[in-house]
Amino acid sequence: MIYDPSNASGAAVYDVETKERLSHVLWIDTELGEVVRAEQPVRVVGDEFATHTTKFTTIYPIRGGGWSIQLFHCYGRK
């Protein structure tokens, strides 16, 4: 499933193995194991943000007791 601000606004994203919080996340594809982030500093290519994709073996969305996604745990950086 693809998660973006429309269905996971404000959710924190962590690389669990390195204990790194991933920032500037634009969207997450749990089926492909991809976290797409805006490059920093922000750079525009054409009329879109330049992005960087980090691939993981597994990404777990965590609801934390509610209906909305609160957190993503990413495992196995490729």
N, C-alpha and C positions, 0 to 999 in steps of 0.2 A: 504494500500500500504506500501511496505517496502522502507525506505529511508536509504541510506548509503553513503559513500564518492563518489560513482559513480554517484549519482543523487542529492545530497544535500551537496556537499563539502563546508565546512566553515560556514554552517548555525548554528546560535545560538539556544540553546534550553533552555526554561525557564519554571519553575513551577510557573505559574502566581499567585497562591494563596499565596505562601511563598516568592515570588519575588526572588527565587534562580535560578541562572544560572547553568544548569547541564553541567558538564565538562566530558571529556574523553568518549564521546558518540561514540559507534561503529555502531549502527543502531537503527532505530525507525520503529515500526510497528503500523501504525495508526489504522488499523482495530482491532487489539488485545489491543491497548492502552498501548504498551510496549516501554520503553526506555531502551536499553541495553548498559551498560557502562563498561569499563575496571576497575577492582578493582585498588585502589590506596593504597599503592604503587603497581606497576605492578607486577603480579605474573603469572607465566606460569604453566599450568597444562597439562602434556603431551606435545603436540606441539601447544597448543592454549592459548590465554590469559584467565585468570580467569575473569569472568564477574559477574555483579550484575544487575538484572532487576528490574526496578521501573515501577509499573503499574498505569495507569491513566484512568479515566472515558472517557475523550476525549482529543485528540491531534489534533491541527489544524496546518497544514503547511501553511506558509505565503510567498507569492512570492514577495510582495513589489513592484509591478509594472513591474517586469521583468519576464523572463521565468524560471529562476532558483529559487529554494527555498532559502530564506534568513533567515528564522526564524521559530521556532516551539513554539506554546503556548500550554502548558499542563495544564489540569484542573482536579480536583478531584482525588488527590493521594489516592490510595487504600492501 
